[in-house]
């Protein structure tokens, strides 16, 4: 545990206006990789269809975690990230101190597809006995 810094939990809340890859619908799933996220349509009898991809920069989130906030009210906004040509955000995202944890709710626009967004949440979890970030 002495080399572990903590855990970053990624919760996928929902897909919004996702592209249709089957006849009338899709059954999408998300693959999360450090730095990239891919969305696919799960197929039983054929190859899965790619439904878009996106990248998010987690550096502002990690910077907020490193500051080790104490004694600030739950719901305090630590920083805001605006959508730009350099990120896949579809709307402004706030990094928030919530219940003694750093949390960021993110809406990302999928690329290389005609439409679709993914709503997700990043949450930092400190582990007792870890170094921290």
C-alpha positions as CSV (number, residue, x, y, z in Angstrom):
1,X,0.0,0.0,0.0
2,X,2.9,2.4,0.5
3,X,3.3,2.9,-3.3
4,X,-0.4,3.4,-3.9
5,X,-1.5,7.0,-4.3
6,X,-5.2,6.5,-4.1
7,X,-8.0,5.5,-6.5
8,X,-9.8,7.5,-9.2
9,X,-13.3,6.2,-9.6
10,X,-14.9,6.7,-13.0
11,X,-18.7,6.3,-13.0
12,X,-20.4,6.3,-16.3
13,X,-23.9,7.8,-15.6
14,X,-25.5,7.7,-19.1
15,X,-25.2,8.0,-22.8
16,X,-27.1,10.9,-24.5
17,X,-28.4,10.9,-28.1
18,X,-26.0,8.0,-29.1
19,X,-25.8,6.9,-32.7
20,X,-27.8,3.9,-33.8
21,X,-25.7,1.1,-35.0
22,X,-28.2,-1.8,-35.2
23,X,-31.5,-1.7,-37.2
24,X,-33.5,0.5,-34.8
25,X,-31.4,0.8,-31.6
26,X,-28.0,0.1,-30.1
27,X,-26.8,-1.6,-26.9
28,X,-23.7,0.5,-26.1
29,X,-21.0,0.0,-23.6
30,X,-18.0,2.1,-22.7
31,X,-14.3,1.2,-22.6
32,X,-12.3,3.5,-20.3
33,X,-8.6,3.7,-20.8
34,X,-6.2,6.2,-19.2
35,X,-6.6,9.2,-21.4
36,X,-9.2,7.8,-23.9
37,X,-12.7,6.5,-23.7
38,X,-14.4,4.5,-26.5
39,X,-18.0,3.6,-26.9
40,X,-19.1,0.5,-28.7
41,X,-22.4,-1.2,-29.7
42,X,-22.4,-4.7,-28.3
43,X,-23.3,-7.3,-30.8
44,X,-23.7,-11.0,-30.2
45,X,-23.3,-12.4,-33.8
46,X,-21.1,-9.8,-35.4
47,X,-18.2,-7.5,-34.5
48,X,-19.0,-4.7,-32.1
49,X,-19.6,-1.4,-33.9
50,X,-17.6,1.6,-32.7
51,X,-19.9,4.4,-31.6
52,X,-17.4,7.2,-31.1
53,X,-14.4,8.1,-28.9
54,X,-13.3,11.0,-26.7
55,X,-10.3,12.1,-24.6
56,X,-10.4,14.0,-21.4
57,X,-7.6,15.8,-19.6
58,X,-7.5,14.7,-16.0
59,X,-4.6,17.0,-15.0
60,X,-6.9,19.7,-13.5
61,X,-8.7,17.0,-11.5
62,X,-5.4,15.6,-10.2
63,X,-4.1,19.1,-9.4
64,X,-7.2,19.7,-7.3
65,X,-6.7,16.4,-5.4
66,X,-3.0,17.4,-4.7
67,X,-4.1,20.5,-2.9
68,X,-5.5,18.4,0.0
69,X,-8.4,20.7,0.9
70,X,-9.5,20.6,4.5
71,X,-12.3,22.4,6.4
72,X,-14.1,23.8,3.3
73,X,-17.9,23.4,2.9
74,X,-19.2,20.6,0.8
75,X,-20.3,21.9,-2.6
76,X,-17.4,24.3,-2.9
77,X,-16.3,24.7,-6.5
78,X,-12.5,24.3,-6.7
79,X,-12.2,25.1,-10.4
80,X,-14.1,25.1,-13.7
81,X,-13.1,23.8,-17.1
82,X,-14.7,25.3,-20.1
83,X,-15.3,23.5,-23.4
84,X,-12.7,24.2,-26.1
85,X,-11.2,22.9,-29.3
86,X,-8.6,21.1,-27.1
87,X,-11.0,19.0,-25.1
88,X,-14.2,17.0,-25.8
89,X,-16.3,18.7,-23.2
90,X,-19.8,19.5,-24.4
91,X,-20.4,21.9,-21.5
92,X,-18.5,23.6,-18.6
93,X,-17.3,21.1,-16.0
94,X,-16.8,21.9,-12.3
95,X,-14.3,20.2,-10.0
96,X,-16.1,20.3,-6.6
97,X,-15.2,19.5,-3.0
98,X,-18.1,17.2,-2.0
99,X,-18.4,15.2,1.2
100,X,-14.7,15.4,1.9
101,X,-13.8,14.2,-1.6
102,X,-12.8,15.8,-4.9
103,X,-15.5,15.1,-7.6
104,X,-15.9,16.2,-11.2
105,X,-19.0,15.7,-13.3
106,X,-18.2,15.7,-17.0
107,X,-20.3,15.7,-20.2
108,X,-18.1,14.7,-23.1
109,X,-19.0,14.9,-26.8
110,X,-18.1,11.8,-28.7
111,X,-15.8,12.3,-31.8
112,X,-15.6,10.4,-35.1
113,X,-19.4,9.7,-35.0
114,X,-22.4,11.7,-36.1
115,X,-23.7,12.3,-32.6
116,X,-23.6,11.3,-28.9
117,X,-22.4,12.4,-25.5
118,X,-21.4,10.5,-22.3
119,X,-22.1,11.8,-18.8
120,X,-19.5,10.6,-16.3
121,X,-18.2,11.4,-12.9
122,X,-14.6,11.3,-11.6
123,X,-14.1,10.9,-7.9
124,X,-10.8,10.6,-5.9
125,X,-10.7,8.1,-3.1
126,X,-7.9,8.3,-0.6
127,X,-6.7,5.0,0.8
128,X,-5.6,4.8,4.4
129,X,-1.8,4.4,4.6
130,X,-1.2,5.6,1.0
131,X,1.2,8.4,0.0
132,X,-1.5,10.5,-1.6
133,X,-0.8,12.4,-4.8
